[in-house]
Amino acid sequence: MTNLENVKPLDDFNWDEFENGTSVDASKNDLTKAYDDTLNKIQENQVVEGTVISVDKKEVIVNIGYKSDGIIPASEFRYNPELKAGDKVEVYVESQEDKRGQLVLSHKKARLQKSWENINAALENDEIIQGYIKSRTKGGMIVDVFGIEAFLPGSQIDVHPIRDYDVFVGKTMEFKVVKINQEFRNVVVSHKALIEAELEAQRKEIISHLEKGQILEGTVKNITTYGVFIDLGGVDGLIHITDLSWGRVSDPHEVVTLDEKIKVVILDFDEEKKRIALGLKQLTPHPWDALESELKVGDHVKGKVVVMADYGAFVEIQPGVEGLIHVSEMSWSQHLRSAQEFMKVGDEVEAVILTLDRDERKMSLGIKQLKADPWEAIEAKYPVGSKHTAKVRNFTNFGIFVELEEGVDGLIHISDLSWTKKVKHPSEFTQQGAEIDVIVLEIDKENRRLSLGHKQLEANPWDEYETIYTPGSVHTGKITEAMDKGAVIALNEGGEGFATPKHLVKEDGSQAQLGEELPFVVIEFVKDTKRIILSHSRTFEEVKEEPRRPRNNGRKQEATAQINNVAAGTSLGDLDVLADLKKKMEGGK
């Protein structure tokens, strides 16, 4: 009660109005004005500042001093995960009241109005800004920056290559604006730019301490078809594919894997261009230096075919040590062939060392030496007079080249194909790839040549023809070939003869035609030149003996000798000359 003693009534308190219950004489307008003065004046479609009242997973409640608070989806604040009650935020008034009497606000639209100003300012001032990575797209990510969707290229996420973009979705990171297209309102941001600025000083420091031959440890950063990039702790170096291993490497993945820590040696570097050449194989001795000292020419080695070429194959007998098998050393055959006919990449082969140069680090190999040279015992295997079956390889105008076995070839001259048939070209007699029986006529071991024959497999029919086709004898034959100078006649007893047009006249005066079968008289038989001269007209002509005239005897003998000499030195095609001489002789009778 002591406290109440000092309580004094208000001097201006109206006790009568209090007791009687009468109201104060105040207007409604005054009361409304007094109420309105306690609230902020707001208008729709404007940006105002508000205070965050509460934050949950779905929505954010903001007070802008209006009769009601606004509710904003929490998704509009994803860029700012640190948002809490009491924070000041800018909001856009969309509507003072919706159908439910609720104040409608948008933080996104408020940001959009100032976003371009902020983005341009960030680019101009080289400011660091925050952004929310919304999603992944082709070649990079979509980032929410000030409410605007900006593009983050994959190459600008980090200084290291990114293999999994999805791990960045939903993260809030710092960025720099690197490019703005005002016309299309496109924005490009970079996170890498922030890191590079820090690494540049670190990179200069590292490069300044580099020396050729220095061994460092690094991490495999990226693998390409031409080499491997190594992270040396802020600076990158390249191991070219040829410096990965002393042996041949077709794919760098065969040697290293991503994120693998390896030791490398510095081969060269360029401070201005910031290029560092690294080596991996240089950390191990050269395989040629470790090659067995006992290895010599003539030794047999095994290896794997690593490279093929038309001229030969490269065989790796141990990593980094290769030898060349030239195509000429793959077979004893003299025929030109491609190395691909004998082997392919990946084949395991055995070979003989032909040459070995340790200083030049070169080696030549051969596989044909694994087999005996067929020409070493050629006389024993293919003696003169022996009969064999060969394969036709190819033709020339003068004969047929055949193969008796791999590495042993021979020639059948066109004159040794047939005793009786006149062969103009070997292709008339046989065909490529066909088999033909031959007899060995001559051996040239030094030049690796065999002279072969085919007709010698049969007896010479001209020995028999000599007794059959005597001059004056009559035989039946068929015209098989006609030409301007005469015709070829196939005789029934065998062999072929020739008759000039003069001797092809039939009894009725007509000319004998191709395919006709007629009797012929043998005019001349020459065994050495295998020539038989025939006449059909003489089978019906009467041969009249003319009286001998002593005064012409010498001239006639001379003419006869001349005819014989001309006939002995001419072929069947030159018989017109013979006919002319006979006319001259007969005219001189």
Backbone torsions as a table, in degrees:
resi	resn	phi	psi	omega
1	MET	NA	-19.0	-179.0
2	THR	-62.7	-32.4	-178.5
3	ASN	-70.7	-24.8	-177.2
4	LEU	-81.3	-13.6	-177.6
5	GLU	-67.0	-31.4	-177.8
6	ASN	-88.8	-1.5	-179.5
7	VAL	-76.3	128.8	-179.9
8	LYS	-121.3	139.5	178.7
9	PRO	-67.5	156.6	177.5
10	LEU	-70.1	138.4	-176.8
11	ASP	-66.2	-34.7	-175.5
12	ASP	-100.8	16.5	-178.6
13	PHE	-77.8	130.6	-176.7
14	ASN	-91.6	99.8	-177.9
15	TRP	-73.0	-30.6	179.9
16	ASP	-64.7	-46.6	179.8
17	GLU	-64.4	-33.3	178.8
18	PHE	-66.9	-42.9	-178.1
19	GLU	-72.7	-39.4	-176.3
20	ASN	-83.4	-12.7	-179.6
21	GLY	75.7	16.9	178.3
22	THR	-77.7	145.8	-178.6
23	SER	-86.7	159.5	177.3
24	VAL	-71.2	141.8	-178.3
25	ASP	-79.5	79.1	178.2
26	ALA	-123.4	141.9	-177.5
27	SER	-80.0	157.0	177.9
28	LYS	-65.9	-36.5	179.0
29	ASN	-61.5	-39.6	179.6
30	ASP	-65.0	-41.9	179.1
31	LEU	-65.2	-42.2	178.7
32	THR	-62.4	-41.5	179.4
33	LYS	-64.2	-40.2	179.1
34	ALA	-64.5	-34.8	178.7
35	TYR	-70.7	-45.8	-179.4
36	ASP	-61.9	-32.5	-179.1
37	ASP	-64.8	-20.8	178.7
38	THR	-79.0	-11.1	-177.3
39	LEU	-111.1	152.7	175.1
40	ASN	-71.1	148.2	174.8
41	LYS	-86.6	116.0	-179.6
42	ILE	-123.2	154.0	175.6
43	GLN	-130.8	149.9	177.6
44	GLU	-69.0	155.3	177.9
45	ASN	63.6	33.8	173.4
46	GLN	-131.9	160.2	-179.3
47	VAL	-100.0	127.7	178.3
48	VAL	-130.3	165.5	178.0
49	GLU	-97.6	135.7	178.9
50	GLY	-130.5	172.3	-179.9
51	THR	-115.6	133.2	179.6
52	VAL	-72.0	122.2	179.4
53	ILE	-88.1	-46.2	-179.1
54	SER	-153.5	157.2	-179.1
55	VAL	-136.0	129.0	170.5
56	ASP	-136.0	-172.8	-174.1
57	LYS	-67.6	-28.5	-174.4
58	LYS	-99.7	-36.9	-172.8
59	GLU	-147.5	161.5	177.5
60	VAL	-124.9	126.9	179.7
61	ILE	-97.8	128.5	-175.2
62	VAL	-125.6	135.3	177.6
63	ASN	-104.7	123.9	177.9
64	ILE	-113.6	16.0	-179.2
65	GLY	79.7	20.8	178.6
66	TYR	-100.0	173.9	-176.9
67	LYS	-62.8	-20.2	177.1
68	SER	-139.0	157.8	177.3
69	ASP	-86.9	155.4	177.5
70	GLY	-99.1	147.5	178.7
71	ILE	-112.4	124.5	-178.0
72	ILE	-120.2	134.1	177.1
73	PRO	-57.1	138.2	-179.3
74	ALA	-63.7	-22.6	-179.9
75	SER	-61.1	-25.0	179.9
76	GLU	-73.8	-8.9	179.7
77	PHE	-114.3	18.2	-178.8
78	ARG	-61.0	-29.2	-179.9
79	TYR	-67.1	-19.5	-176.4
80	ASN	-123.3	80.6	-179.0
81	PRO	-69.3	-13.0	-179.2
82	GLU	-86.7	4.4	-178.0
83	LEU	-59.5	135.9	-179.6
84	LYS	-145.3	168.5	178.3
85	ALA	-61.3	137.7	-178.7
86	GLY	100.1	-17.4	179.5
87	ASP	-70.2	144.0	175.8
88	LYS	-88.7	133.1	179.7
89	VAL	-137.5	152.2	175.1
90	GLU	-92.2	136.6	-179.1
91	VAL	-133.1	155.8	178.7
92	TYR	-107.2	125.6	-179.0
93	VAL	-82.6	106.9	177.9
94	GLU	-84.1	-40.6	-179.6
95	SER	-156.5	138.8	177.6
96	GLN	-71.5	-32.1	178.4
97	GLU	-147.8	134.6	171.1
98	ASP	-96.1	-165.6	-177.9
99	LYS	-61.6	-25.5	-179.9
100	ARG	-96.0	6.2	-179.8
101	GLY	79.0	18.1	-175.9
102	GLN	-95.4	136.8	174.2
103	LEU	-68.3	128.9	-178.1
104	VAL	-106.9	119.1	-179.2
105	LEU	-122.7	158.3	175.8
106	SER	-141.7	123.2	175.7
107	HIS	-82.1	-31.9	-178.9
108	LYS	-62.4	-47.2	-178.5
109	LYS	-67.4	-32.7	177.2
110	ALA	-65.2	-40.2	178.8
111	ARG	-67.8	-38.2	-177.8
112	LEU	-60.8	-35.5	-178.6
113	GLN	-65.7	-31.7	-179.0
114	LYS	-106.4	-4.4	-174.4
115	SER	-61.4	-44.8	-177.8
116	TRP	-66.7	-34.5	174.5
117	GLU	-63.8	-43.2	-179.2
118	ASN	-67.7	-41.4	-179.0
119	ILE	-65.6	-45.2	177.5
120	ASN	-62.3	-38.6	177.7
121	ALA	-66.1	-38.2	179.2
122	ALA	-65.0	-39.8	177.7
123	LEU	-67.9	-43.2	-177.9
124	GLU	-66.5	-39.8	-175.8
125	ASN	-95.6	2.0	-179.2
126	ASP	55.8	45.1	-177.3
127	GLU	-84.4	155.5	173.9
128	ILE	-95.4	126.7	-177.7
129	ILE	-122.6	164.0	177.3
130	GLN	-102.7	146.2	177.6
131	GLY	-147.3	155.5	-179.6
132	TYR	-108.1	123.9	-179.4
133	ILE	-78.9	110.6	-174.2
134	LYS	-83.1	-46.9	-173.0
135	SER	-159.2	171.3	177.0
136	ARG	-100.0	144.7	176.0
137	THR	-137.5	175.6	-179.6
138	LYS	-63.4	119.0	177.0
139	GLY	87.2	-0.6	-179.5
140	GLY	173.0	-146.3	-176.2
141	MET	-133.9	157.6	172.9
142	ILE	-101.9	125.0	-175.6
143	VAL	-118.6	133.7	174.8
144	ASP	-86.7	112.3	179.1
145	VAL	-124.5	113.8	-178.2
146	PHE	56.6	28.5	-179.5
147	GLY	86.0	-2.1	178.5
148	ILE	-104.6	140.6	178.0
149	GLU	-81.2	114.5	178.2
150	ALA	-108.2	157.6	-179.1
151	PHE	-101.8	129.7	175.9
152	LEU	-112.2	103.0	179.0
153	PRO	-60.7	148.8	179.8
154	GLY	-58.3	-33.3	-179.2
155	SER	-73.9	-11.6	-177.3
156	GLN	-105.6	9.1	179.0
157	ILE	-76.9	-44.9	-176.1
158	ASP	-151.8	165.1	176.5
159	VAL	-73.1	-21.6	176.3
160	HIS	-94.4	146.2	176.8
161	PRO	-61.1	136.0	-179.1
162	ILE	-97.6	123.7	-179.3
163	ARG	-98.8	-21.2	179.4
164	ASP	-131.3	100.2	-178.7
165	TYR	-72.5	-26.5	-172.4
166	ASP	-63.7	-24.8	-177.9
167	VAL	-68.5	-17.2	-178.7
168	PHE	-90.5	-16.3	-179.9
169	VAL	-63.4	131.4	-179.9
170	GLY	91.1	-0.8	-179.5
171	LYS	-95.1	148.7	173.1
172	THR	-103.4	123.3	-176.0
173	MET	-133.3	166.7	176.6
174	GLU	-91.3	143.2	-177.3
175	PHE	-139.5	166.9	168.2
176	LYS	-123.0	138.4	175.5
177	VAL	-77.6	123.0	-177.0
178	VAL	-108.7	-20.5	-177.7
179	LYS	-159.5	140.0	176.5
180	ILE	-134.4	129.6	172.9
181	ASN	-104.0	103.1	-174.7
182	GLN	-66.9	-33.2	-176.8
183	GLU	-67.2	-47.5	-177.7
184	PHE	-99.5	2.6	179.5
185	ARG	54.3	46.9	175.4
186	ASN	-102.6	137.9	-178.7
187	VAL	-126.2	132.9	176.1
188	VAL	-116.5	129.0	-179.7
189	VAL	-119.4	164.8	-178.5
190	SER	-143.7	134.3	170.6
191	HIS	-95.9	-26.7	179.7
192	LYS	-62.4	-35.0	-179.0
193	ALA	-59.1	-34.0	178.3
194	LEU	-66.2	-40.9	-177.4
195	ILE	-73.1	-39.6	-177.0
196	GLU	-63.9	-35.6	178.2
197	ALA	-60.1	-38.1	178.2
198	GLU	-74.1	-36.3	-176.4
199	LEU	-76.5	-23.1	-175.7
200	GLU	-59.6	-46.3	178.3
201	ALA	-65.8	-38.6	177.6
202	GLN	-65.1	-39.8	-179.5
203	ARG	-64.0	-44.6	178.7
204	LYS	-60.9	-37.8	-179.9
205	GLU	-66.6	-41.3	-179.3
206	ILE	-66.6	-47.6	-177.8
207	ILE	-61.8	-35.5	-178.7
208	SER	-65.0	-18.3	-178.2
209	HIS	-106.3	3.8	-178.8
210	LEU	-76.5	146.4	175.5
211	GLU	-139.5	145.5	175.9
212	LYS	-63.4	135.9	-178.5
213	GLY	90.0	-6.3	-179.8
214	GLN	-71.5	137.0	179.5
215	ILE	-101.4	125.2	-178.9
216	LEU	-127.7	163.4	174.5
217	GLU	-107.4	134.4	179.6
218	GLY	-141.6	176.3	-179.0
219	THR	-117.1	135.0	178.3
220	VAL	-65.1	113.9	-174.9
221	LYS	-94.7	-42.0	-177.6
222	ASN	-154.5	146.0	179.7
223	ILE	-121.1	124.5	178.7
224	THR	-118.9	178.3	179.7
225	THR	-70.0	-25.6	-176.3
226	TYR	-101.4	-7.4	-179.7
227	GLY	169.9	-167.6	-175.9
228	VAL	-130.3	130.9	175.9
229	PHE	-92.2	131.8	-176.9
230	ILE	-116.6	129.9	174.7
231	ASP	-86.6	115.5	-178.1
232	LEU	-96.4	19.6	-179.4
233	GLY	95.2	46.9	-179.2
234	GLY	117.7	-15.5	177.7
235	VAL	-135.2	142.5	-176.5
236	ASP	-101.7	146.1	173.6
237	GLY	-131.2	159.4	-177.3
238	LEU	-117.2	129.4	168.8
239	ILE	-99.7	110.7	177.8
240	HIS	-66.7	151.7	-175.3
241	ILE	-56.9	-30.9	179.9
242	THR	-74.7	-14.3	179.7
243	ASP	-103.1	9.1	178.1
244	LEU	-80.6	-38.0	-175.5
245	SER	-151.6	152.0	175.0
246	TRP	-66.8	-27.5	176.4
247	GLY	-84.0	172.7	178.1
248	ARG	-74.3	134.7	179.8
249	VAL	-122.6	118.6	178.6
250	SER	-88.6	-27.9	-179.7
251	ASP	-141.1	121.4	-179.7
252	PRO	-55.8	-23.4	178.5
253	HIS	-62.4	-18.8	178.0
254	GLU	-68.3	-21.6	-172.8
255	VAL	-108.1	-43.6	-175.1
256	VAL	-129.3	166.5	176.0
257	THR	-129.7	158.3	179.6
258	LEU	-60.3	141.7	177.6
259	ASP	68.1	7.8	177.2
260	GLU	-75.9	136.7	176.8
261	LYS	-91.4	123.4	-177.9
262	ILE	-135.4	159.1	173.9
263	LYS	-95.5	137.5	-178.8
264	VAL	-134.2	162.2	177.6
265	VAL	-117.0	140.4	179.5
266	ILE	-79.1	119.7	178.3
267	LEU	-91.7	-38.6	-179.5
268	ASP	-166.5	159.4	176.3
269	PHE	-156.0	154.3	-179.6
270	ASP	-127.3	110.0	-176.5
271	GLU	-64.6	-38.3	-177.1
272	GLU	-69.0	-47.4	-178.4
273	LYS	-86.0	-5.4	177.3
274	LYS	58.2	38.2	178.3
275	ARG	-108.0	134.2	-180.0
276	ILE	-126.5	120.1	177.2
277	ALA	-94.5	126.1	-177.3
278	LEU	-116.2	160.3	176.9
279	GLY	-135.6	145.8	176.8
280	LEU	-111.7	-41.1	-177.6
281	LYS	-66.8	-25.6	-177.9
282	GLN	-66.6	-12.1	178.0
283	LEU	-79.9	-9.3	178.2
284	THR	-118.6	151.3	-179.8
285	PRO	-61.7	150.9	177.4
286	HIS	-65.0	133.1	-176.8
287	PRO	-57.4	-30.3	179.1
288	TRP	-65.9	-31.0	178.1
289	ASP	-71.7	-25.5	-180.0
290	ALA	-95.6	4.0	-179.4
291	LEU	-65.2	140.1	-177.8
292	GLU	-54.3	129.5	-178.4
293	SER	-69.5	-23.8	-179.0
294	GLU	-77.6	-14.7	-177.3
295	LEU	-65.5	130.6	-175.5
296	LYS	-145.5	172.0	178.0
297	VAL	-62.2	135.0	-179.0
298	GLY	100.8	-17.0	179.1
299	ASP	-72.4	150.9	176.1
300	HIS	-92.6	134.8	178.2
301	VAL	-131.2	157.7	176.0
302	LYS	-119.0	145.1	179.6
303	GLY	-161.7	-175.7	-176.8
304	LYS	-119.6	133.1	178.3
305	VAL	-69.9	121.4	-177.7
306	VAL	-109.6	-27.9	-179.9
307	VAL	-141.5	137.9	176.9
308	MET	-115.8	141.0	174.0
309	ALA	-140.0	165.2	179.7
310	ASP	-61.6	-33.0	-175.6
311	TYR	-86.9	-9.8	-179.4
312	GLY	168.1	-168.9	-178.3
313	ALA	-134.1	138.7	174.9
314	PHE	-95.1	125.6	-176.7
315	VAL	-115.3	126.5	178.2
316	GLU	-91.7	112.4	-179.2
317	ILE	-87.9	-21.3	169.0
318	GLN	-161.5	157.5	-174.6
319	PRO	-51.6	120.1	179.2
320	GLY	90.8	-7.3	179.4
321	VAL	-117.8	113.3	-177.6
322	GLU	-123.8	152.2	174.2
323	GLY	-130.2	151.6	-179.0
324	LEU	-101.6	127.1	170.2
325	ILE	-100.3	104.1	177.7
326	HIS	-69.2	150.2	-176.9
327	VAL	-59.8	-28.5	178.9
328	SER	-70.6	-17.2	179.6
329	GLU	-99.8	11.9	-180.0
330	MET	-96.2	-21.4	-178.2
331	SER	-152.9	149.9	175.5
332	TRP	-73.9	-11.7	179.8
333	SER	-63.7	144.5	178.8
334	GLN	-90.6	-4.8	-178.6
335	HIS	-74.0	138.3	177.8
336	LEU	-69.3	124.4	-178.4
337	ARG	-140.2	161.4	177.8
338	SER	-89.5	146.6	-179.6
339	ALA	-61.4	-28.2	-179.6
340	GLN	-63.6	-17.2	177.8
341	GLU	-73.5	-18.9	-175.3
342	PHE	-103.7	-32.6	-176.2
343	MET	-159.0	172.6	179.5
344	LYS	-142.3	166.1	179.9
345	VAL	-59.8	133.4	-179.7
346	GLY	100.1	-14.4	-180.0
347	ASP	-68.6	139.6	172.3
348	GLU	-90.6	122.9	-175.5
349	VAL	-130.2	156.1	172.2
350	GLU	-111.1	139.3	-176.3
351	ALA	-145.4	167.3	178.0
352	VAL	-109.1	135.3	177.7
353	ILE	-72.8	121.0	179.7
354	LEU	-96.8	-43.6	175.8
355	THR	-137.7	149.9	-178.9
356	LEU	-145.7	113.4	179.0
357	ASP	-120.4	100.2	-177.5
358	ARG	-70.4	-32.9	-179.4
359	ASP	-66.8	-46.4	179.9
360	GLU	-84.8	-7.3	-179.7
361	ARG	56.5	51.4	178.6
362	LYS	-129.5	147.2	-179.3
363	MET	-148.1	134.0	173.8
364	SER	-113.4	141.9	-175.4
365	LEU	-124.9	165.0	175.9
366	GLY	-146.7	146.7	177.0
367	ILE	-112.1	-20.8	179.1
368	LYS	-67.7	-23.7	-180.0
369	GLN	-68.8	-12.5	175.6
370	LEU	-70.2	-18.1	176.5
371	LYS	-110.8	152.6	178.8
372	ALA	-67.9	144.0	176.2
373	ASP	-67.8	116.8	-176.8
374	PRO	-61.3	-22.3	-178.5
375	TRP	-79.7	-12.3	178.7
376	GLU	-65.7	-36.4	-179.8
377	ALA	-117.9	37.0	-174.8
378	ILE	-64.0	-39.0	-179.0
379	GLU	-65.7	-32.8	-179.0
380	ALA	-77.5	-37.8	-176.1
381	LYS	-84.2	-34.9	-178.2
382	TYR	-128.6	66.3	-179.7
383	PRO	-68.1	157.4	177.7
384	VAL	-60.7	132.1	-178.8
385	GLY	95.0	-11.3	-179.9
386	SER	-76.7	148.7	-178.2
387	LYS	-104.0	140.3	-177.0
388	HIS	-148.4	166.8	173.5
389	THR	-110.2	127.3	-176.8
390	ALA	-121.8	166.8	179.6
391	LYS	-110.4	129.9	-179.5
392	VAL	-69.9	122.1	-179.7
393	ARG	-94.7	-55.2	179.9
394	ASN	-159.9	168.3	-177.3
395	PHE	-110.8	153.7	165.0
396	THR	-133.8	173.2	178.9
397	ASN	-65.1	-24.3	-174.9
398	PHE	-103.8	-2.0	179.7
399	GLY	169.6	-166.7	-176.9
400	ILE	-123.7	128.8	172.6
401	PHE	-92.2	127.1	-179.1
402	VAL	-125.4	158.8	178.7
403	GLU	-116.4	120.0	178.0
404	LEU	-81.1	-38.6	173.3
405	GLU	-160.1	172.6	-179.5
406	GLU	-59.2	117.8	179.1
407	GLY	96.8	-9.8	-179.7
408	VAL	-120.2	106.1	179.0
409	ASP	-114.1	160.3	177.2
410	GLY	-150.0	165.7	-179.0
411	LEU	-119.5	130.3	170.3
412	ILE	-101.9	112.6	179.2
413	HIS	-68.2	149.6	-177.1
414	ILE	-59.0	-29.0	179.8
415	SER	-75.7	-12.4	-179.7
416	ASP	-103.1	16.3	-179.8
417	LEU	-86.4	-42.5	-175.3
418	SER	-146.7	145.4	176.5
419	TRP	-75.7	-34.7	-169.3
420	THR	-112.4	-36.8	-175.0
421	LYS	-83.1	130.9	176.5
422	LYS	-85.0	104.9	-176.4
423	VAL	-89.8	116.1	179.7
424	LYS	-78.2	-38.7	178.1
425	HIS	-143.5	141.1	-176.4
426	PRO	-57.6	-26.3	-179.3
427	SER	-63.8	-19.4	175.8
428	GLU	-71.7	-23.6	-172.2
429	PHE	-92.3	-37.2	-177.7
430	THR	-152.3	-168.6	179.7
431	GLN	-141.3	158.3	-179.7
432	GLN	-61.1	137.5	179.9
433	GLY	89.2	-13.7	-179.8
434	ALA	-78.5	158.2	176.8
435	GLU	-94.0	145.8	-178.9
436	ILE	-142.8	139.5	177.5
437	ASP	-81.4	136.4	-177.4
438	VAL	-136.3	163.9	173.4
439	ILE	-128.5	138.2	-178.4
440	VAL	-76.7	122.5	-179.8
441	LEU	-99.5	-37.9	-175.5
442	GLU	-155.8	146.0	179.8
443	ILE	-120.0	125.8	172.5
444	ASP	-116.5	87.7	-174.3
445	LYS	-65.5	-39.8	-176.4
446	GLU	-61.1	-44.0	-179.8
447	ASN	-94.7	4.6	179.0
448	ARG	54.3	54.9	179.1
449	ARG	-129.4	141.7	175.3
450	LEU	-122.6	131.1	171.6
451	SER	-96.2	124.2	-174.5
452	LEU	-120.4	159.8	176.2
453	GLY	-136.1	153.9	176.5
454	HIS	-114.5	-40.3	-178.0
455	LYS	-67.4	-24.2	-178.3
456	GLN	-67.8	-9.8	175.7
457	LEU	-69.6	-17.3	179.0
458	GLU	-117.9	157.9	176.8
459	ALA	-68.2	151.0	179.7
460	ASN	-70.5	110.3	-177.9
461	PRO	-67.6	-16.9	-177.9
462	TRP	-68.9	-20.9	173.4
463	ASP	-64.2	-37.9	178.4
464	GLU	-78.6	-38.9	-179.6
465	TYR	-59.3	-30.5	-177.8
466	GLU	-60.7	-32.3	179.9
467	THR	-87.1	-21.1	-177.1
468	ILE	-88.9	-51.6	-172.5
469	TYR	-93.1	65.9	175.8
470	THR	-79.4	145.5	178.7
471	PRO	-54.3	131.7	-179.0
472	GLY	95.6	-16.0	179.0
473	SER	-76.4	149.8	-177.0
474	VAL	-107.3	135.4	-178.8
475	HIS	-142.7	152.4	179.1
476	THR	-91.2	136.6	179.0
477	GLY	-147.0	162.6	-178.9
478	LYS	-117.3	133.9	178.8
479	ILE	-73.7	114.6	-176.5
480	THR	-105.0	-17.1	-178.0
481	GLU	-152.9	130.0	-179.5
482	ALA	-117.0	142.0	178.8
483	MET	-148.8	175.4	-177.3
484	ASP	-63.1	-36.9	-174.9
485	LYS	-86.9	-4.8	179.5
486	GLY	153.3	-154.9	-176.5
487	ALA	-143.6	151.4	175.9
488	VAL	-97.3	130.8	-177.5
489	ILE	-117.2	125.1	174.5
490	ALA	-87.5	117.0	-177.0
491	LEU	-84.3	145.8	-176.7
492	ASN	-64.9	-32.5	-179.9
493	GLU	-78.4	-4.9	-179.2
494	GLY	112.8	152.9	-179.5
495	GLY	84.9	173.5	-178.8
496	GLU	-126.5	146.5	175.1
497	GLY	-124.1	175.1	-178.1
498	PHE	-133.3	141.5	177.2
499	ALA	-134.4	135.2	177.4
500	THR	-76.8	163.0	179.9
501	PRO	-54.5	-35.3	179.3
502	LYS	-59.4	-35.0	-177.2
503	HIS	-93.8	9.1	176.7
504	LEU	-106.6	6.5	178.1
505	VAL	-75.5	127.9	-179.9
506	LYS	-85.3	172.9	-174.4
507	GLU	-63.1	-31.6	178.7
508	ASP	-82.5	2.4	177.6
509	GLY	93.1	-9.6	179.1
510	SER	-80.1	164.8	-179.5
511	GLN	-93.4	134.7	176.7
512	ALA	-62.6	139.5	-175.4
513	GLN	-109.9	165.9	179.2
514	LEU	-58.8	132.6	177.8
515	GLY	94.4	-12.2	179.9
516	GLU	-74.4	143.9	177.1
517	GLU	-110.2	118.4	-171.7
518	LEU	-138.1	162.5	171.7
519	PRO	-80.5	144.8	-179.5
520	PHE	-133.5	146.2	174.6
521	VAL	-100.4	134.6	176.7
522	VAL	-76.2	116.5	177.8
523	ILE	-87.7	-41.7	-175.8
524	GLU	-149.3	142.0	175.6
525	PHE	-129.9	117.6	178.0
526	VAL	-122.1	108.2	-175.6
527	LYS	-67.9	-41.0	-174.6
528	ASP	-61.8	-42.6	-179.8
529	THR	-96.2	3.5	179.0
530	LYS	51.1	57.3	-177.1
531	ARG	-125.9	130.5	174.8
532	ILE	-124.7	115.9	178.6
533	ILE	-96.4	126.9	-174.6
534	LEU	-120.4	161.6	176.0
535	SER	-147.8	129.9	174.2
536	HIS	-89.3	-38.0	-176.0
537	SER	-61.6	-29.6	-178.6
538	ARG	-72.9	-11.9	178.0
539	THR	-70.9	-19.9	-178.8
540	PHE	-121.7	-9.0	177.9
541	GLU	-80.5	145.2	174.6
542	GLU	-87.2	126.3	179.0
543	VAL	-90.1	111.4	-178.0
544	LYS	-97.4	132.5	178.5
545	GLU	-81.7	123.5	175.8
546	GLU	-89.2	142.0	177.2
547	PRO	-59.0	141.5	-179.6
548	ARG	-77.4	136.5	178.6
549	ARG	-115.4	113.1	-176.5
550	PRO	-55.8	-35.0	-175.9
551	ARG	-68.0	-22.3	-179.8
552	ASN	-101.9	0.2	-173.7
553	ASN	-59.2	-46.9	-178.6
554	GLY	-63.3	-40.1	-178.9
555	ARG	-68.6	-35.6	-179.4
556	LYS	-67.5	-40.8	179.1
557	GLN	-65.8	-37.8	179.1
558	GLU	-64.4	-41.8	-179.9
559	ALA	-65.9	-39.5	179.1
560	THR	-63.4	-43.2	177.4
561	ALA	-61.3	-37.9	179.1
562	GLN	-64.5	-40.5	178.4
563	ILE	-62.8	-46.4	-178.9
564	ASN	-61.7	-39.5	-179.7
565	ASN	-66.8	-42.2	179.2
566	VAL	-65.3	-42.4	-179.3
567	ALA	-64.3	-37.2	-178.6
568	ALA	-69.0	-25.1	-176.0
569	GLY	-106.6	10.1	-178.7
570	THR	-120.3	163.2	175.1
571	SER	-95.1	-179.8	-179.8
572	LEU	-62.5	-27.9	-178.6
573	GLY	-76.0	-10.1	-177.7
574	ASP	-103.4	17.1	-174.7
575	LEU	-70.7	-12.5	175.3
576	ASP	-63.5	-34.7	177.7
577	VAL	-62.4	-42.5	177.9
578	LEU	-61.6	-43.0	-179.5
579	ALA	-63.5	-40.4	179.0
580	ASP	-64.0	-40.2	179.2
581	LEU	-65.3	-38.1	178.7
582	LYS	-65.1	-38.2	178.4
583	LYS	-62.6	-42.5	179.2
584	LYS	-62.1	-42.0	-179.6
585	MET	-63.7	-47.0	-179.0
586	GLU	-66.4	-31.2	178.7
587	GLY	-71.5	-21.6	-179.7
588	GLY	-88.6	-1.2	-178.6
589	LYS	-64.0	NA	NA
